[in-house]
Amino acid sequence: MLTLGIRKIEAFVKNQQELGNNVRWNNYTLEFFRPAEQAIYNARDGVFRDGQWGYLNKVEVNDKGLWEIDFRNVKRIRRTGN
């Protein structure tokens, strides 16, 4: 779990967008979108966004003012080579 406060969350969102992660704000909720054609059959998590079907994972701010983001939603740079 990645836990971020108000000072770090804006930089995190900007960085994730630069890495190609489809994340955006909806008020104080972060929305992570992962394209997948089979999402059309999932009534709970399947959504249609920007012309394609996919899964939407929402992360809301908790009562301490922190966002707890599951690592599966975080895009990281993979190093290759030595």
C-alpha positions as CSV (number, residue, x, y, z in Angstrom):
1,M,0.0,0.0,0.0
2,L,1.2,3.4,-0.9
3,T,0.0,6.1,1.5
4,L,0.2,9.7,0.4
5,G,-0.9,13.0,2.0
6,I,-2.1,16.2,0.4
7,R,1.5,17.5,-0.2
8,K,2.6,14.4,-2.2
9,I,-0.6,13.3,-4.0
10,E,-0.6,16.0,-6.7
11,A,3.0,15.1,-7.7
12,F,2.1,11.4,-7.7
13,V,-0.9,12.0,-10.0
14,K,1.2,14.1,-12.4
15,N,4.0,11.5,-12.4
16,Q,1.6,8.6,-13.1
17,Q,0.0,10.5,-16.0
18,E,3.4,11.1,-17.5
19,L,4.1,7.4,-17.2
20,G,0.9,6.6,-19.1
21,N,-1.3,5.6,-16.2
22,N,-4.9,6.6,-16.7
23,V,-5.6,8.3,-13.4
24,R,-7.7,11.4,-12.8
25,W,-9.4,13.3,-10.0
26,N,-13.1,13.2,-9.3
27,N,-13.5,15.7,-6.4
28,Y,-11.2,14.2,-3.7
29,T,-11.4,10.7,-5.2
30,L,-8.7,9.3,-7.5
31,E,-9.9,7.1,-10.3
32,F,-7.6,4.6,-12.0
33,F,-8.9,3.3,-15.3
34,R,-7.5,0.1,-16.8
35,P,-8.7,-0.7,-20.4
36,A,-10.1,-4.3,-20.9
37,E,-12.6,-5.4,-23.4
38,Q,-14.1,-8.0,-21.0
39,A,-15.2,-5.2,-18.7
40,I,-18.3,-4.9,-20.7
41,Y,-19.6,-8.0,-18.9
42,N,-18.8,-6.7,-15.4
43,A,-21.7,-4.6,-14.0
44,R,-20.0,-3.6,-10.8
45,D,-16.5,-2.3,-12.0
46,G,-16.9,-2.1,-15.8
47,V,-17.1,1.4,-17.3
48,F,-17.0,3.0,-20.7
49,R,-14.5,5.8,-20.9
50,D,-12.9,7.6,-23.8
51,G,-14.3,5.2,-26.3
52,Q,-13.2,2.0,-24.7
53,W,-14.4,-0.4,-22.0
54,G,-12.3,-1.0,-18.9
55,Y,-12.2,-1.3,-15.1
56,L,-12.4,1.6,-12.7
57,N,-10.8,1.5,-9.3
58,K,-11.6,4.4,-7.0
59,V,-9.4,5.5,-4.1
60,E,-11.0,7.9,-1.6
61,V,-9.3,10.1,1.0
62,N,-9.6,8.6,4.4
63,D,-10.6,10.4,7.7
64,K,-6.9,11.2,8.3
65,G,-6.5,13.1,5.0
66,L,-4.5,10.3,3.3
67,W,-5.0,8.3,0.1
68,E,-4.1,4.6,0.5
69,I,-3.2,3.4,-3.0
70,D,-2.8,-0.3,-3.8
71,F,0.5,-1.0,-5.6
72,R,-1.4,-2.7,-8.5
73,N,-2.6,0.8,-9.5
74,V,0.9,2.3,-9.5
75,K,2.8,2.3,-12.7
76,R,6.6,2.0,-12.2
77,I,9.6,2.4,-14.5
78,R,11.1,-1.0,-15.1
79,R,14.8,-1.1,-15.3
80,T,16.5,-3.3,-17.9
81,G,20.1,-4.5,-18.2
82,N,22.6,-5.0,-15.5
